[in-house]
Amino acid sequence: MSNRKSELETLRADLKARLSKYEAHQHRQGGALEKDFEEQAVQTQNDEVVDSLETETRNELAQIEHALERLAEGLGGECEGCGEDIDPRRLQVLPYTTVCVKCAED
């Protein structure tokens, strides 16, 4: 179980680092928009992609935080939906999952 906790903490650190990069991009820490309109259009499209990546990263980070809370409560391997044990193979693939396959499909 501590291996899973360690993996989740590593994932959390990685996601927080990514969020910092996305936020730096959104705040134009690398410089203002180009003067050329075509370049501005490309930069604006890039902003939309970064926004999307940031949203996905925040969602995944929230899932990791939730999984870590459940681990701390001693419920890390128990499905939130049905209370059964989550298959260890599922936890290897999705260490931040809190539901078994059956509940995930429902």
C-alpha positions as a Markdown table, in Angstrom:
| # | Residue | x | y | z |
|---|---|---|---|---|
| 1 | Met | 0.0 | 0.0 | 0.0 |
| 2 | Ser | 2.9 | 2.4 | 0.8 |
| 3 | Asn | 4.2 | 1.8 | -2.8 |
| 4 | Arg | 0.9 | 3.1 | -4.1 |
| 5 | Lys | 1.1 | 6.1 | -1.8 |
| 6 | Ser | 4.6 | 6.8 | -3.0 |
| 7 | Glu | 3.4 | 6.5 | -6.6 |
| 8 | Leu | 0.5 | 8.9 | -6.0 |
| 9 | Glu | 2.8 | 11.4 | -4.3 |
| 10 | Thr | 5.2 | 11.3 | -7.2 |
| 11 | Leu | 2.2 | 11.8 | -9.7 |
| 12 | Arg | 1.0 | 14.7 | -7.5 |
| 13 | Ala | 4.4 | 16.4 | -7.6 |
| 14 | Asp | 4.6 | 15.9 | -11.4 |
| 15 | Leu | 1.1 | 17.4 | -11.9 |
| 16 | Lys | 1.9 | 20.3 | -9.7 |
| 17 | Ala | 5.0 | 21.0 | -11.7 |
| 18 | Arg | 3.0 | 20.9 | -15.0 |
| 19 | Leu | 0.4 | 23.2 | -13.5 |
| 20 | Ser | 3.1 | 25.7 | -12.7 |
| 21 | Lys | 4.3 | 25.6 | -16.4 |
| 22 | Tyr | 0.7 | 26.0 | -17.7 |
| 23 | Glu | 0.1 | 29.0 | -15.4 |
| 24 | Ala | 3.4 | 30.6 | -16.5 |
| 25 | His | 2.3 | 30.2 | -20.1 |
| 26 | Gln | -1.1 | 31.7 | -19.4 |
| 27 | His | 0.5 | 34.7 | -17.6 |
| 28 | Arg | 2.8 | 35.3 | -20.5 |
| 29 | Gln | 5.9 | 34.9 | -18.4 |
| 30 | Gly | 7.7 | 34.0 | -21.6 |
| 31 | Gly | 6.8 | 37.3 | -23.2 |
| 32 | Ala | 3.9 | 39.2 | -24.7 |
| 33 | Leu | 2.0 | 38.2 | -27.9 |
| 34 | Glu | 3.9 | 38.6 | -31.1 |
| 35 | Lys | 3.2 | 41.7 | -33.2 |
| 36 | Asp | 2.4 | 39.6 | -36.3 |
| 37 | Phe | -1.3 | 38.8 | -36.4 |
| 38 | Glu | -0.7 | 35.3 | -37.8 |
| 39 | Glu | 1.7 | 34.6 | -35.0 |
| 40 | Gln | -0.9 | 35.9 | -32.5 |
| 41 | Ala | -3.5 | 33.5 | -34.0 |
| 42 | Val | -1.1 | 30.6 | -33.4 |
| 43 | Gln | -0.4 | 31.8 | -29.9 |
| 44 | Thr | -4.1 | 32.1 | -29.1 |
| 45 | Gln | -4.7 | 28.6 | -30.4 |
| 46 | Asn | -1.9 | 27.4 | -28.2 |
| 47 | Asp | -3.5 | 29.1 | -25.2 |
| 48 | Glu | -6.7 | 27.1 | -25.8 |
| 49 | Val | -4.7 | 23.9 | -25.8 |
| 50 | Val | -2.9 | 24.9 | -22.6 |
| 51 | Asp | -6.3 | 25.7 | -21.0 |
| 52 | Ser | -7.5 | 22.3 | -21.9 |
| 53 | Leu | -4.4 | 20.6 | -20.6 |
| 54 | Glu | -4.6 | 22.7 | -17.4 |
| 55 | Thr | -8.2 | 21.6 | -16.8 |
| 56 | Glu | -7.3 | 17.9 | -17.3 |
| 57 | Thr | -4.3 | 18.2 | -15.0 |
| 58 | Arg | -6.4 | 19.9 | -12.3 |
| 59 | Asn | -9.0 | 17.1 | -12.6 |
| 60 | Glu | -6.4 | 14.4 | -12.3 |
| 61 | Leu | -4.7 | 16.1 | -9.4 |
| 62 | Ala | -8.1 | 16.2 | -7.6 |
| 63 | Gln | -8.5 | 12.5 | -8.1 |
| 64 | Ile | -5.0 | 11.9 | -6.7 |
| 65 | Glu | -5.7 | 14.0 | -3.7 |
| 66 | His | -8.9 | 12.1 | -3.1 |
| 67 | Ala | -7.2 | 8.8 | -3.4 |
| 68 | Leu | -4.5 | 9.9 | -1.0 |
| 69 | Glu | -7.2 | 10.9 | 1.5 |
| 70 | Arg | -8.8 | 7.5 | 1.2 |
| 71 | Leu | -5.4 | 5.8 | 1.8 |
| 72 | Ala | -4.9 | 7.9 | 4.9 |
| 73 | Glu | -8.3 | 6.8 | 6.2 |
| 74 | Gly | -7.4 | 3.1 | 5.5 |
| 75 | Leu | -9.9 | 2.8 | 2.6 |
| 76 | Gly | -7.5 | 3.0 | -0.3 |
| 77 | Gly | -8.2 | -0.5 | -1.6 |
| 78 | Glu | -11.9 | -0.4 | -1.1 |
| 79 | Cys | -14.4 | 0.6 | -3.8 |
| 80 | Glu | -16.3 | 3.8 | -2.9 |
| 81 | Gly | -19.3 | 2.4 | -4.8 |
| 82 | Cys | -19.9 | -1.1 | -3.5 |
| 83 | Gly | -17.3 | -1.5 | -0.7 |
| 84 | Glu | -15.6 | -4.5 | -2.3 |
| 85 | Asp | -11.8 | -4.6 | -2.8 |
| 86 | Ile | -10.5 | -3.0 | -5.9 |
| 87 | Asp | -8.6 | -5.4 | -8.1 |
| 88 | Pro | -4.8 | -4.8 | -7.5 |
| 89 | Arg | -4.2 | -4.9 | -11.3 |
| 90 | Arg | -6.7 | -2.0 | -11.7 |
| 91 | Leu | -4.8 | 0.0 | -9.0 |
| 92 | Gln | -1.5 | -0.7 | -10.8 |
| 93 | Val | -2.9 | 0.8 | -14.0 |
| 94 | Leu | -4.9 | 3.6 | -12.3 |
| 95 | Pro | -3.3 | 4.2 | -8.9 |
| 96 | Tyr | -5.7 | 7.1 | -8.2 |
| 97 | Thr | -8.9 | 5.1 | -8.9 |
| 98 | Thr | -11.4 | 4.8 | -6.0 |
| 99 | Val | -13.9 | 2.5 | -7.7 |
| 100 | Cys | -13.8 | -1.1 | -9.0 |
| 101 | Val | -14.3 | -1.9 | -12.6 |
| 102 | Lys | -17.9 | -2.9 | -12.1 |
| 103 | Cys | -18.8 | 0.4 | -10.4 |
| 104 | Ala | -16.8 | 2.4 | -13.0 |
| 105 | Glu | -18.8 | 0.8 | -15.8 |
| 106 | Asp | -22.1 | 1.7 | -14.0 |
